[in-house]
Amino acid sequence: MVAGLNSAVAGAGTAARRIARTVRRAGGRRGRRALLLGLGAPVVMCCCAGGLVLAAAAALFEDERLRQRPTSDICAVPLAAPSPEALASLDDEQWDHARTIVAVGMRSGAPPRAWVVAVATAMQESSLRNLPHLGEDNDHDSLGLFQQRPSQGWGSTEQVLDPEYASAAFYERLRQVDGWQHMPVTDAAQAVQRSAHPHAYAAHEPLAVALVDTLTGGAVTAAGATATAVSAAGDQTCPPWVDAGDHGWTRPADGPMWSGFRTAHRPEHYGVDIGAPRGAVVRSAADGTVTRVRCQASLRGQPYSCDVDGTPAVAGCGWYVDIRHGGDVVTRYCHLLAQPMVTVGQQVAAGQPIGLVGSSGRSSGPHLHFEVERHHLRRDGATVRLERRQTDPVAFLAARGVVLECAGAPADCVPVHGDRIRLS
C-alpha cells in the first residue's frame, strides 16, 4: 500500500505530494485545453527559428520509464475495437472526470496506456463519478472515482474525494507494479485495486480507449498502447512497442515533411516542419531529459498568448519543449497546442508523448517544427567556448534509421546552406 502520497520519496523516486501539486495545475484551464481537441488540416507555411538552451533537474518517474518495450517473451495483440458510439452515453460529469484522470496522467509522466488503465478502472469502480459515502450501501469506507479506502492508506477522506489527488494516487501505485506495462489492462488495474472481481475491468477497456483517444486526439493509438499483452507461446505476430530506429530514435510526429532545413527558399529555417493535424501526438525523438518548457510568443514587441493560434506576424516558437539526449544532442519541438505534458527535469523515453500538435507562435497552420542541435566545447588556448551547431534533422535521423519523407518538391525540402554554427 502506498503511504507515499503524503511524503517525499528518497533518491530518484517520485514524491507523490509533488505529483499531486503538479497535477492540480493540469485541472485548470491550460490543462483542460490540452484535452479539448479539434482536428485541422496540416497547412504549413512559416514558423520559427531559434536556438536551444540547456538545463538540468531531477526527474519525476526517474526510477522507472513507463514506456518500456516488451521483453522477448511478450507479444502484443490488438484489443477489441474501441467503442466510439458508446461515448454518446457519457454525461458531462463523466467526461470531466475522464479529462482530469488523463490530465493527471500526462503531468505525472505516465504513458497513454496508463491513462487507459486508470479510466477503465474508474469506469468499473464508480462509473466515472466521484462517489461520496453511500451509507448502508457503501463498500466499507470506499470513496471517490477509484473507490479508494482511507483506512487502507490511500489518504484522508477529503483527499480521496479530490479527483486529482485520487488520480495521482492511482498512478503512483500503478507505477510500483512490476511489469504493468506488459499486462492486460484488467490485470494492471487489479494489481492496484485488489478487487473481488479481478476481471471486471476488461469490459471497460474498449470504451476507455475510445474515450482517451477522443480526449487526446488519438494519443493511445498513436503511441501503440492499444494492445493487450499475452504470452508469445502462440502464433501471434509481435509488433514493436515503439517505432524506434536502430539507435533508439523515432519520429517526433506522424506526417510528411512540408518544409526542410535551410532550403533555397527558407535559408533561415533552422529545423523541419512536419505536417500533422491539430491535436496529433508529439513524441520525444529519443531517451533524454526535458531541459526547457516555455511559451515564446510576441507581437510587435508585446507578449502574445500561446494558448491561441499564432500568425506569421507573431514571433517565437509558441509552446515548445527542449530535450537533451546522449552525445550532447538537443531537440526542440515547437508550436504545441497547449502547455506541454512534461516538466523540466523529467526523464522521457523514445516515443513518449510530450505534447500535442498546434499552431502557437509564428505559424500559419497546425504542424510540428522540429530542430536538432549538437553541442561541442571548442578550445582556443586558454579560452573554452560552447559550439552550438544546428543541423539538418532529416540527415541526422536518417543516420539513426528514421526516415522523414518530403511531401513537396525537392526545393521545399533539400538543404542548401549547411549547418548553422554559433559560439557562446
C-alpha positions in Angstrom: 0.0 0.0 0.0 1.2 3.5 -0.7 1.8 6.0 2.1 3.8 8.0 -0.4 1.1 10.5 -1.3 1.9 12.3 2.0 5.7 12.1 2.0 8.7 12.7 -0.3 10.3 9.7 -1.9 14.0 9.4 -1.3 16.6 9.2 -4.1 15.3 9.0 -7.6 11.7 8.1 -6.8 8.6 10.2 -7.1 7.2 12.4 -4.4 3.5 11.9 -4.5 2.7 15.1 -2.9 4.8 16.8 -5.6 2.8 14.8 -8.1 -0.5 16.0 -6.6 0.6 19.6 -6.6 1.8 19.2 -10.2 -1.3 17.6 -11.5 -3.6 20.1 -9.8 -2.3 22.6 -12.4 -3.5 20.1 -15.1 -7.1 20.5 -14.0 -7.1 24.2 -14.7 -7.8 26.0 -17.9 -4.5 25.2 -19.5 -4.5 21.5 -18.6 -8.1 21.1 -19.9 -7.3 23.0 -23.0 -4.9 20.2 -23.9 -7.7 17.7 -23.7 -10.4 19.6 -25.7 -9.2 19.0 -29.2 -10.3 19.6 -32.7 -8.6 18.4 -35.9 -7.4 20.6 -38.7 -5.6 20.2 -41.9 -1.8 20.2 -41.8 -1.2 23.5 -43.6 2.3 24.8 -43.0 3.8 28.0 -44.5 6.0 29.6 -41.9 7.3 29.0 -38.4 10.0 30.0 -36.0 13.8 29.6 -36.0 15.9 29.7 -32.9 18.5 28.1 -30.7 18.3 25.6 -27.9 19.2 26.2 -24.3 20.3 23.5 -21.8 19.3 23.0 -18.2 19.1 20.1 -15.8 17.0 18.9 -12.9 15.8 15.8 -11.0 13.1 13.8 -12.9 9.7 12.5 -11.9 9.5 8.8 -12.6 13.3 8.6 -12.8 13.4 5.1 -11.4 11.1 3.5 -14.0 10.4 4.7 -17.5 6.8 3.9 -18.2 7.4 3.5 -21.9 9.5 0.3 -21.9 9.4 -2.0 -24.8 8.0 -5.5 -24.3 10.5 -8.2 -23.2 11.3 -11.0 -25.6 8.7 -13.4 -24.2 5.8 -10.8 -24.5 3.7 -10.4 -27.6 1.2 -7.6 -28.3 -2.1 -8.4 -29.9 -4.8 -5.8 -30.9 -7.5 -5.0 -28.5 -11.1 -5.3 -29.4 -12.1 -2.4 -31.5 -12.7 0.8 -29.5 -16.3 1.7 -28.9 -16.8 5.4 -30.0 -20.5 5.0 -30.3 -20.8 4.4 -26.6 -19.2 7.8 -25.9 -22.6 9.3 -26.5 -23.9 7.7 -23.4 -21.5 9.6 -21.1 -22.7 12.8 -19.5 -20.8 16.0 -18.7 -19.7 14.8 -15.2 -18.2 11.6 -16.6 -16.4 13.5 -19.3 -15.0 16.0 -16.8 -13.7 13.2 -14.6 -12.1 11.4 -17.5 -10.4 14.7 -18.5 -9.0 15.0 -15.0 -7.7 11.4 -14.9 -5.9 11.8 -18.3 -4.5 15.3 -17.4 -3.1 13.9 -14.2 -1.5 11.1 -16.1 0.1 13.5 -18.5 1.5 15.6 -15.8 2.9 12.7 -13.8 4.8 11.4 -16.9 2.7 8.2 -17.3 2.3 7.0 -20.9 -1.1 6.7 -22.7 -1.5 3.0 -21.8 -1.6 4.1 -18.1 -4.3 6.6 -18.9 -6.5 3.8 -20.3 -5.9 1.6 -17.3 -6.9 4.5 -15.0 -10.0 5.4 -16.9 -11.1 1.8 -17.3 -10.6 1.4 -13.5 -12.7 4.4 -12.7 -15.4 3.2 -15.1 -15.7 -0.1 -13.2 -15.4 1.3 -9.7 -17.6 4.4 -9.9 -18.9 4.8 -13.5 -16.6 7.8 -13.6 -18.5 9.5 -10.7 -16.9 11.0 -7.6 -19.0 8.9 -5.2 -19.4 10.1 -1.6 -20.2 7.7 1.3 -23.4 5.8 0.3 -24.5 4.9 3.8 -25.5 1.3 4.2 -24.9 0.7 0.5 -21.2 1.7 0.8 -18.5 -1.0 0.5 -16.5 -0.5 3.7 -15.0 3.0 3.5 -14.5 3.1 -0.2 -14.9 6.6 -1.7 -14.4 8.7 -4.9 -13.6 7.9 -8.5 -11.5 4.8 -7.7 -13.3 3.8 -4.5 -10.1 4.2 -2.5 -10.2 3.4 1.2 -8.7 5.9 3.7 -8.3 3.0 6.1 -6.0 1.3 3.6 -3.5 4.1 3.3 -5.0 5.9 0.2 -5.2 9.2 2.0 -7.8 11.1 4.1 -11.5 11.2 3.3 -11.1 14.7 1.8 -8.1 13.6 -0.3 -9.6 10.5 -1.9 -12.7 12.6 -2.8 -10.5 15.0 -4.7 -10.4 13.6 -8.2 -6.9 15.0 -8.9 -5.4 13.6 -5.7 -7.2 10.2 -6.3 -5.9 10.0 -9.8 -2.4 10.8 -8.7 -2.6 8.1 -6.0 -3.8 5.6 -8.6 -0.9 6.3 -11.0 1.6 6.2 -8.2 0.5 2.7 -7.2 0.4 1.6 -10.8 4.0 2.7 -11.2 5.0 0.4 -8.4 3.5 -2.7 -10.1 6.4 -4.5 -11.7 5.8 -5.1 -15.4 2.4 -3.4 -15.5 3.3 -2.0 -19.0 3.0 -5.5 -20.5 -0.1 -6.7 -18.6 -3.6 -6.8 -19.9 -5.4 -3.7 -18.7 -7.6 -5.7 -16.4 -4.6 -7.3 -14.7 -2.8 -4.0 -14.3 -6.0 -2.5 -12.8 -6.4 -5.4 -10.5 -2.8 -5.2 -9.3 -3.6 -1.8 -8.0 -7.2 -2.2 -6.8 -7.2 -5.8 -5.5 -10.9 -6.2 -6.3 -13.1 -9.1 -5.5 -13.9 -9.0 -9.3 -10.5 -9.1 -10.8 -11.6 -9.5 -14.5 -14.4 -6.9 -14.4 -12.1 -4.1 -15.7 -11.7 -5.8 -19.1 -15.3 -5.0 -20.1 -14.5 -1.2 -20.0 -11.3 -1.3 -22.0 -12.7 -0.6 -25.5 -14.7 2.4 -24.2 -11.7 3.6 -22.2 -9.5 3.5 -25.3 -12.1 5.4 -27.3 -12.6 8.0 -24.6 -8.9 8.7 -24.0 -8.3 8.8 -27.8 -11.1 11.3 -28.2 -9.8 13.5 -25.4 -6.2 13.5 -26.7 -6.6 13.4 -30.4 -5.6 9.7 -30.8 -2.7 9.6 -28.3 -3.4 6.0 -27.3 -3.5 4.6 -30.8 -0.5 6.8 -31.9 1.6 5.6 -29.0 0.9 1.9 -29.8 -0.8 1.5 -26.4 -3.9 -0.2 -27.9 -2.5 -3.7 -27.3 -3.1 -6.3 -24.7 0.0 -8.3 -23.5 -0.2 -12.1 -23.8 2.3 -14.9 -23.8 4.3 -15.3 -27.0 3.8 -19.0 -27.0 1.1 -18.7 -29.7 1.4 -17.8 -33.3 0.9 -14.0 -32.8 3.0 -11.5 -34.7 4.6 -9.1 -32.3 4.7 -5.5 -33.5 7.3 -3.2 -32.0 6.2 -1.3 -28.9 7.7 1.9 -30.2 8.8 2.7 -33.7 12.4 3.5 -32.8 15.4 3.2 -35.1 18.5 1.0 -34.5 20.0 3.8 -32.4 16.9 4.3 -30.3 15.5 7.3 -32.2 11.9 7.6 -33.6 9.8 10.1 -35.5 8.7 13.1 -33.3 5.3 13.2 -35.1 3.4 11.3 -37.8 3.1 13.1 -41.1 5.2 14.1 -44.1 7.8 16.9 -44.1 6.4 20.1 -45.6 9.4 22.4 -45.3 13.1 21.4 -44.9 16.2 22.8 -43.1 17.8 25.9 -44.6 16.4 25.4 -48.1 16.9 27.8 -51.0 13.5 29.4 -50.3 14.0 29.5 -46.5 17.7 29.9 -45.6 16.9 30.9 -42.0 14.6 28.0 -41.3 16.7 26.0 -38.8 14.5 23.0 -38.5 11.9 21.0 -40.4 8.1 21.3 -40.4 6.2 18.1 -40.1 2.6 18.3 -41.4 0.4 16.7 -38.7 -3.2 17.6 -37.8 -4.1 19.7 -34.8 -4.1 17.6 -31.7 -1.8 14.9 -33.1 0.7 13.5 -30.6 4.2 14.9 -30.4 6.8 12.4 -29.1 10.3 12.6 -27.7 12.6 11.5 -30.6 14.8 9.6 -28.2 15.5 9.0 -24.5 16.5 12.1 -22.7 15.9 14.8 -20.1 13.5 17.7 -20.6 15.5 20.9 -20.2 13.0 23.6 -21.1 9.3 24.0 -21.3 8.3 27.5 -22.4 5.8 29.8 -24.0 7.6 32.0 -26.5 5.4 34.4 -28.5 5.3 38.2 -29.0 3.6 40.5 -31.4 5.2 43.9 -32.2 7.2 43.7 -29.0 4.3 42.8 -26.8 3.6 39.4 -25.2 1.3 37.1 -27.1 -0.7 34.2 -25.8 0.5 30.7 -26.6 -3.0 29.3 -25.9 -4.4 30.7 -29.1 -3.3 30.1 -32.7 -0.5 32.4 -33.9 0.1 34.0 -37.2 3.1 34.7 -39.5 3.3 38.1 -37.8 3.9 36.6 -34.3 7.5 36.0 -33.2 8.6 32.8 -31.4 8.0 29.1 -31.2 4.8 29.3 -29.1 4.6 26.5 -26.6 7.8 24.4 -27.0 9.9 21.8 -25.4 13.7 21.2 -25.4 15.1 17.7 -24.6 18.7 16.8 -24.1 19.9 13.4 -25.2 23.1 11.4 -25.0 26.1 12.7 -27.1 25.3 16.4 -26.3 22.3 16.4 -28.7 19.4 18.7 -28.0 16.0 18.5 -29.8 13.3 21.2 -29.9 9.5 20.8 -30.5 7.6 24.0 -31.4 4.1 25.3 -31.9 2.4 22.9 -29.5 -1.3 23.2 -28.9 -1.2 23.9 -25.2 1.1 23.7 -22.2 3.2 20.6 -22.8 2.6 17.3 -20.9 6.2 17.2 -19.5 8.1 19.3 -16.9 11.7 20.5 -16.7 13.9 17.8 -15.3 11.6 14.9 -16.3 13.2 12.0 -18.0 11.4 10.8 -21.1 11.8 7.7 -23.3 11.8 7.5 -27.1 8.3 7.7 -28.4 6.8 9.1 -25.1 4.1 11.8 -25.7 5.3 15.2 -24.7 2.7 17.5 -26.2 0.1 17.9 -29.0 0.5 19.5 -32.4 -0.8 23.0 -32.6 -0.2 26.4 -34.3 1.0 28.6 -31.4 3.7 31.3 -32.0 4.9 32.2 -35.5 2.8 29.8 -37.5 0.1 29.8 -40.2 -1.3 26.4 -39.6 -1.0 23.3 -37.4 2.3 21.5 -37.7 5.4 20.5 -35.7 8.6 22.4 -36.1 11.4 20.1 -35.1 15.1 21.1 -34.6 18.3 19.2 -33.8 21.3 20.9 -32.2 24.7 19.4 -31.4 26.9 20.9 -28.7 30.7 20.8 -28.6 33.3 22.5 -26.4 35.8 24.4 -28.6 39.2 25.3 -27.1 41.3 28.1 -28.3 44.3 28.3 -26.0 43.0 29.2 -22.5 39.6 30.1 -23.9 36.8 27.5 -23.9 33.6 28.2 -25.8 30.5 26.2 -26.5 29.8 25.5 -30.1 26.1 25.1 -30.9 25.6 23.5 -34.3 22.0 23.4 -35.7 21.9 20.6 -38.2 19.5 19.1 -40.7 17.1 16.8 -38.8 16.4 14.7 -41.9 20.0 13.7 -42.3 20.5 13.3 -38.5 17.5 11.0 -38.2 18.3 9.1 -41.4 21.7 8.2 -39.9 19.8 6.7 -37.0 17.3 4.6 -39.1 14.4 7.1 -39.1 13.1 8.5 -42.4 11.2 11.8 -42.9 9.5 11.9 -46.2 9.2 15.1 -48.2 5.7 15.9 -49.3 6.6 18.7 -51.8 9.2 19.5 -54.4 12.9 19.0 -53.7 13.3 22.8 -53.4 10.9 22.7 -50.4 12.9 20.1 -48.5 16.6 19.9 -49.6 19.0 21.9 -47.5 21.5 24.1 -49.4 23.1 26.3 -46.8 24.7 23.8 -44.4 24.7 23.8 -40.6 24.3 27.0 -38.5 27.1 27.4 -36.0 27.1 29.8 -33.0 29.6 30.2 -30.3 28.9 31.2 -26.7 
